[in-house]
Amino acid sequence: MIHMPEMRIYPLTGISEEVAAVAFAKTSRSPEPFDKIAAELSAESSSKFHEKWVVGYGHSSVAEHAVAHLAAEDISRLAVECIESNRLGSYTEKSTRYQQLDKSHTHLPEEIKGTPLQRGYEDALSSLFTTYGRSISALVDFYSSSSKPEPGKEKAHEIKLKTMAMDSARFLLPNSTLANVGITMNARVLEYALIKMLSSPLAEVRKAGTMLRSAGAQVFPTLLRRAEENPALVDFQNETHKQFHQFSSPVGSRRVHLIHYDKNALESLSASILYRWSGLSFEDALAHIKSSKPSSAMELFKSISSRFPEGLKPIRELEHITYTFDLLMDQGAYYEFKRHRMMTISAQEPTISLGYRVPEDIEKCGMKKEFAEAMKESAECFQRIEATHPFAAGYIATNAHYRRVLATMNLRELATFIRLRSAPFAHFTIRELASEMLEELRKVHPEFAEFIKPGA
């Protein structure tokens, strides 16, 4: 009788990340179980393996099995943006919605430190944070006037009002505001992230990259040795900025513009589903859908969507349908938007030239004039710094300032984004963005918009 092996699923514990990566890599040529392979490895032999195969021959996929959890503290939100631009990492960031901050929680850019620009920068910060603190107080008073706590729930009510106040007041926070961020990356992703950071035009980001590389090397002694500045990337960033920065478009009335989509998306989606569950080539599947009665593609989509009221999450064929949006959003909304990493984002540099958003409640509580004065100081400071240090000027732009973002996403991700970011707990400006994107979808593909349930 033939002995059939029993399935085993278990954690590899008590070994380093680099050893674990080698244990997984060796299974391609060894019939032994993972735990036996791992038991025969050492830190030294694993390092030699990585030196040969990952560093020497470029088999970087092996490095994906080595994972590090890294903590970055007191780093500006502008620098955090560079870290979080890596799609395959995981991040949890300090929230400005639940923590009140002050001027001491900001970064002084090395580019202007000790120069005449520093004084103006600090004055602009003082204006922003003074207005921020006064806005929180004014907003709490405004909310208190129309909202009374239930008996015994006074403390919870106070916290709720303070949170609501900070949600509007945080539009005044500049990009120099410090954050803490927890980072989880495998060695391959971290190496790429470090190359971008070490090639950044911002001194703070380069410093953070050096420190992050040192922290990562404690987990991956060998796998980050290729993480260095990339001169070609440095030149590309500087030269393209210099060449194209002069061009700009006026701000129009549209914040959400769908600029590209598949006009035959319903047929393409139906053909993709037919392809998946048949033996047809895609060309023949598409021809079959087109030759059927005109309603067949819609019938197929409705049949499937009715089975998954939660939004077709199990159906990956939706990923073949893509949309590209040209978006105008405030910086605060962008911080939420960029968390959706299954899309491709091209964000323009922070600027003051596109104007800014005044939260409705800031007007209602009587702080609009002070808000505008703080924005004026921020803009003037931005322009002074931009004249000599264009990238560093971004530190004094605020959450309120608008920013242009080009985003390409598939239908599955678009549906997920709209459902999540139109929910009541989402920040109000990104709720507006999600709602407008749904309306743009509805104009071209009402059948897809129909199955997306906002805020569900």
N, C-alpha and C positions, 0 to 999 in steps of 0.2 A: 504494500500500500504506500502510495506516495505521501510523504509528509508535507503538508502545506503550511507555510509560516503564518503565524497569527499577526494581525495588525498591531503595531505599537505607535503610540503618539505620546511624547514626553518632553519635558523641558531639559535643555542642556544647562546645568547649573554648576557653579563653582569654578568656572573657567573665564579667562579674559575674552574681551570682544574679538581681538585678533585671532585667538585660538579658535573661537567658535566659527569665525569666517573660514579658516583653513579646514576645519572639520567638515563644514558643508561643501567646500570646494573639492575635497578629496573624494567625495562620494561618486563623482563622475567616473573615477577609475578604480575605486575600491569596492569590493562586495561586502565589506564589513559594516556593521551597524554604526550609527553616528557616535554613540557613547564610547564604543571601543576605539574608534578612530581618534576621538578627542582625548582619551586616556593615554594614548601613545604620543601625544603632542606636548611640546613645551613652549614657553614664551620665545625661547631662542630659535627653535626650529620653525615656529610660525613666522617669526620675523624674517628668517631667511627665505621662506616660501613667498612672502609678500614682496620682498626685495626682488626676487626673480620674476615672479609671474605678474604682479600688479604694477610695481615700479618699473621693472625692466621690460616686460613684454606688453604692458598696458591692458591686462585682463582685469579691468576695473570692476566688472560685475561682482567679482569675489568680495570687493570692499563693501558691497551693499548689505552683507550679512553682519557687519560690525556696526553697532549702533551706540551713540553717545547721547546722554542727557546733559546739556550744558546750561548754565545759568548766567545771564548777562544782566547786570544791575547798573542803574544810573547812567544809562545810555540814551541819547536823544531819540525822539520819535522819528526824526529824519534819518538817523543811522539805522534804527530798527527797520525802517522801510527797506533798506538794502538787504538786511538779513532775511526778511520775510518775503522777498521777491523770489525766493527759491521754492518752486512748486512742491517738491517732494519732502519738505521738512514739515514738522509739526510745531506750533507755537501757541503759547498762552501769555498774554501781555497784561500788564497792569492797566486797570481801567480808569479813565478820567471821569467816568459816569458815577462812580461810587467813592472816589477819594478827592478831597479838596486839596489843592496844591498852592504853592506860593512861588515867588520869584527865585527862591533858593533852589527850587527843583528845575533848574534850567542849565543848558550847556553854553559855555562861552567858546565860540569857534576859535581855533588856533590861528586861523587866517587873519582875524582882526584883533587878536589879543595884543595889548600894548601899543595899539595904533590909535590915532584920533577917532577912528570909527567905533571904538569900544564904548566910549562915553554915550554916544547917540544910541547905540544898541541897548545899553543898560537902561537908558531913559525910556526907550520904547517898551522894554520889558516891564519897567515899573508902571507905566501907563496901562499896559494890558492887564497886569495882575491886580492893580488897584481897582480897575473897572470890573474885573472878574469877581473879586471879593465883594464889591458893592452890589454887583448884579445878583449874586447869590442871596444876599440879605434882602434886596428889594423883591426878588422873585418869591422867596419864602413868605414875606409879608403879603405879597399879592395873592399867593395861593391860600394862605391862612384866612384871608378875608372872606373866602367863599367855600372853605372846607373845614369842617369841625370834626375833631376826633370822637370816636365812640368811647364811652366810659370804660376806663381800664386799658385803653389802647393808645394812650397819649404818646408814649415813646415811639411806637411803631409808626404812628401818624407823622410825628416830627421827622423821622428818618425818611419816610416816603416823600414828604414835601421838600426836604433837603436834596434828595436824589433827583426829583423833578427839576429843582432849581439848577443843579449842577449840569443837567442835561442840556439846558439852554445856555448857561454861562460858559460852558467849556468851548463854545465857538470862539472865545477870546484867547484860548491857549495857543501859544506859538509852537512851531515844529521843534523848537529847542527844548521843549518840556521833556524832562527826564522820565524814563520808563524802566521797568524791569520786565524781562521776557525770558520765559523758559523755552528752551530749544531742544528738539529731538531730531537728530539726523543720522543717517548712516554715513560711513566714511567717504563714500563716493560723492554724495550730495554735499557733504561738508567741504570736501576738497574744492568743488566747483564754487561753492559759496565764498570760500576764502580767497580764491583767485579774483572774484569780482570785488570783494572788499579791499584786498590789497592793491587793487588797480583803481580804486575810487578817487575822484578829484577832491574828496573831502578828507582832511587830516584826521578827523575823529573816526571816520569809518575805517581808514587804514590802521589806526591805532587799535580799534576794536578787533579788526581782522588779525593783527599780530597777537593780541591777547587770546582771542578765540582759538587760534592755531596752537598756542602753548597749552591751553586748557584741553583741546582735543588730543594733543600729543600724549597727554597722560593716559588717555584711553586707547589711542591708536599710535603707538610709538613709531610705526613704520609707514602707515598708510597715508600720511599727510605730507610726505616729503616733497611732493611735486606742487604743493600749494604755494605759489609765489606770484608776485606781480606779473601781469601780462602786458608787456610794452605795447603790443598792437592794440589791446583794448584801451589802454591809457590814451594813445594817440587818436584812436577812433572817437572816443568821448570828447576829447578836447577840440579836435578838428571839426567834427560835425556840429558841435555847439557853436563854435566860432563862425562857421559857414552859414548856418541856418537860423541862428537865434534872431536875426533881424526880421524874419518873416512872421507876420501875425495876422489873425482874422478877427474882426469885431465880434463881440458877443451878440448872437441873435436871440430870437424869442424861444427857439427850441433847445431844450436841455437834453433831449433824447432823440437821436436820429438813426434809424435803421438804414444802413447804407449798403448792405449786401445780404442776400438770402437766396435760397434755392427756390426758384419759381415753380418747380415741379416737386416740391418736397413731399407732398402726400403720396404721389406715385413712387418716389424714391424710397420712402419709408416702407410702404407696402411691399415693394419689390425686395427690400432688404430682409423683411420678415419672411417672405416667401422663399428667398434664397436660403435663409438660415434653416428652414425646416423642410426643404426639398432637396433634390439633387441637381437643380438647374444652375447654370451660370448666371451671373447677375444680369448680363445682357438679355438672356432669354427670360429671366424672371420679370425684368422691366417690360419686355415686349408682351409677356402674358398679361400683366396688369393693364397695359395700354390697350390691348385688344379686347379686354373684357368689357362688360357694360360700364358706362361712365361712372356709376355709383359704386363699383366694386372696391376701389381703393378706400373710399370713405367707410363702406360697410366693414371692411377688414379692420380698419383702425378703431371704429366704434366697438366692434366685437371684442377686441383686445383691451381697449381702455376701460370697458365696463367691468372687466375682471379685476382691475387694479385701481380701485378708487383712491388709493394713496398716491397715485401719480406715476404709474408705469416704471417705478424704480428698478424692477427686475429686467426691464427690456432695454438692452444695450443698443439695439438697433436705432434708438432715438439719437445716438451719438453721431450717426452719419449725416444728420441734418444740422447745419450750422448757420449762425447769424453773426453779423458784425455790426456793432453799434458805435457811433461817435457820441460820447457822453460828456456833459458838463455837470460837474458835481462839486459840492464844497469839500474841503480837505477832510473834514470829520466824516463825511459819508464815504470818502475814499478809503479811510482806514478800515471801515466795515467791508467795503466792496472787495478789497484786495485779499480778504480772507478766503474768497472763493477761488481756490487755486486750480480748479479744473478748467479754467478759461485762460485765454492768452490775452495779456494786458500790455498795452504800450501807454504809459502815463507820461505826460509832459512834465517838465520840472515845475516845482512849486513857484507860483507867481502872484503878483498883486494886480496884474494888468487886466484880469478878467472880472474884477470886482469881487464883491463878497455878499454873503447871505446874512440878513438880520433876522434872528428868530422872532416869531410873532410875539411870544411872551416877553421878550426884551422890550418891545414897543409898549405892550400893555402895562408893564410895571414901571414905565417912565424912565427907562435907562437908554433909550435909543440915541439921544444926543451924546452921552458919554461914550457909548459904544462906538459911534461914528468918529469921535475925536481920537479914541484909542486906535481905531483902524487907520486913521489919517497918519498918526505917528508911526505906525507899523509900516505903512506904504512908503513914507519918506525915508525911513531907515533902510528899507529894502532897496530903494533906488540908489542910496549912497553906497551901500555895500556892493550892489550889483555892478557898479561902474568899474571896480577893480577885482572883485571876487564873486563872479556870477553864481557859482554853485553854493557858496556860503550864505548868500542872501536868503536862500530858502529857509534858514533857521528862524527868521523873524516873520515869515508868512504864517498865517493862523489857520485854525480849523474852519474859520468862516470864509476864507478866500476860495474862490472857484478854481477848478483845475480841469483840464481836458484829458479824457481817457478814451483810448480806442480799445474795444473789447470784442473778442471773437469767442463765442461759446456754442456748444452744441445744444440741441433741444432739451436733452435730459438735464444738463446743468442749468439752462435758462429756467426750466420749470422749478427746479430745486431752489434756485436763487429767489424767484418771485414768491414762492410759497413761504420761504423762511423770512425774507426781508420785508414782506408785507404784513407780517404778524404784529399784533399789538405791542409786543415787548421790543420790537426793533426800533432803532433811532428814527425819529420822524422824517428826516430828510432822505434817508435811504428807503423808507416806506414810499415816499413820493416817487423816487427813482424807479423802484420795482413796479409801482402801479403804471407809470408812463411806459415802461418797457413792455408790460403786458398789453397796453393799448396799441403800441406799435406792432406787436405780434398779431393782435386781433385784426389789424387792417389788412395784413397779407395772408395770414393763415388762421382764420377764425375757428377752424375745426380743432387746431392745437390749443388755442387760447381757451377754448371751451372746457377742456379737461383740467386746466390749471386752476386750483382753488386758492385764491389769495388768502394769506393769513392762516391757512389750515395747518 
